[in-house]
Amino acid sequence: MPERVATTDPDGVDFGWVMQVTFVLTIVVGAPVVALLSTQVALPDWGSRVSFAVRVGAPVWVMTGICVYLYARWQQSDDSA
């Protein structure tokens, strides 16, 4: 068995965890939201589809990231109390 390369002991919020959870939740929650909203808009070509996905997906990703960060921060403050 190879030795572990590195270990971390984050002081505060574990940003690696925040990024991983944000990625997964954005796919699980964001993809259906974008698909559902796309049924209400005419998207005749691939350019308009990509543009729509970016315009709707980016705010979903940002809000998911902020919520996950705030959750991690809240959990970290509960653990230290």
Summary of the structure (lengths in Angstrom):
residues: 81
radius of gyration: 17.8
end to end distance: 38.1
largest distance: 55.2
contacts: 173
relative contact order: 0.14
helix: 73%
strand: 0%
